[in-house]
Amino acid sequence: MEISFLKKQAQLALEIIQNTILELLKKNPDGLRNSEISRQLGLESMHQGAQKDYLVYSILGQLLDQKLIEKTTGKPTLYKIIKRTN
């Protein structure tokens, strides 16, 4: 397989996960924690026996950079869809 094909596949998978997270957040307007998103989508991850959920955390960072979501300050940190006004 060519590397470009593999990269295209990975980018498609990333886009699907991003869109799925956005849909989940739309259904939870009060926001969700990283761990809740990970658990609900079956994307929980462990490192050395401790829950880290780095995959979802990284994708949430990308969605924040794209200004599609926002996160609350304080504890717990919640991620929410940015409400757009037209």
C-alpha positions as CSV (number, residue, x, y, z in Angstrom):
1,M,0.0,0.0,0.0
2,E,1.1,3.5,-0.7
3,I,1.7,5.9,2.1
4,S,-0.6,8.4,0.6
5,F,-3.4,5.9,0.7
6,L,-2.8,5.1,4.3
7,K,-2.6,8.8,5.2
8,K,-5.9,9.4,3.4
9,Q,-7.5,6.6,5.3
10,A,-6.2,8.0,8.6
11,Q,-7.5,11.5,7.8
12,L,-10.9,10.0,6.9
13,A,-11.1,8.1,10.2
14,L,-10.1,11.3,12.1
15,E,-12.8,13.3,10.3
16,I,-15.4,10.6,11.3
17,I,-14.3,10.7,15.0
18,Q,-14.4,14.6,15.0
19,N,-17.9,14.6,13.5
20,T,-19.1,12.0,15.9
21,I,-17.8,14.0,18.9
22,L,-19.5,17.1,17.5
23,E,-22.8,15.2,17.2
24,L,-22.5,13.9,20.8
25,L,-21.8,17.4,22.1
26,K,-24.8,18.8,20.2
27,K,-27.0,16.2,22.1
28,N,-25.5,17.3,25.4
29,P,-25.7,21.2,25.3
30,D,-24.6,21.4,29.0
31,G,-21.3,19.9,28.0
32,L,-19.3,16.7,28.6
33,R,-16.0,15.9,30.2
34,N,-13.3,14.2,28.2
35,S,-13.8,11.0,30.1
36,E,-17.5,11.0,29.4
37,I,-17.0,11.5,25.7
38,S,-14.4,8.7,25.6
39,R,-16.6,6.3,27.5
40,Q,-19.8,7.0,25.5
41,L,-18.0,6.5,22.2
42,G,-16.0,3.5,23.4
43,L,-12.7,5.3,22.9
44,E,-11.3,5.0,26.4
45,S,-7.6,4.4,26.6
46,M,-5.2,3.4,29.4
47,H,-1.5,4.0,30.0
48,Q,0.3,2.1,32.6
49,G,-2.9,1.2,34.3
50,A,-4.3,4.7,34.5
51,Q,-7.1,6.1,32.4
52,K,-5.7,8.9,30.1
53,D,-8.1,9.1,27.1
54,Y,-5.4,10.8,25.1
55,L,-7.0,10.1,21.7
56,V,-10.2,12.0,22.5
57,Y,-8.2,14.7,24.4
58,S,-6.1,15.3,21.2
59,I,-9.2,15.5,19.0
60,L,-10.9,17.9,21.4
61,G,-7.8,20.1,21.1
62,Q,-8.1,20.1,17.3
63,L,-11.8,21.0,17.6
64,L,-10.9,23.8,20.0
65,D,-8.3,25.1,17.6
66,Q,-10.9,25.1,14.8
67,K,-13.2,27.1,17.0
68,L,-16.0,24.5,16.8
69,I,-16.1,23.8,20.5
70,E,-15.3,25.6,23.7
71,K,-14.2,24.4,27.1
72,T,-15.3,25.7,30.5
73,T,-12.9,27.1,33.1
74,G,-12.9,25.5,36.5
75,K,-13.5,21.9,37.5
76,P,-14.7,19.8,36.0
77,T,-13.7,20.9,32.5
78,L,-16.6,20.5,30.1
79,Y,-16.5,20.7,26.4
80,K,-19.4,22.3,24.5
81,I,-20.5,23.2,21.0
82,I,-19.9,26.9,20.4
83,K,-23.3,28.5,19.9
84,R,-23.3,30.5,16.6
85,T,-25.6,33.4,16.0
86,N,-26.6,34.1,12.4
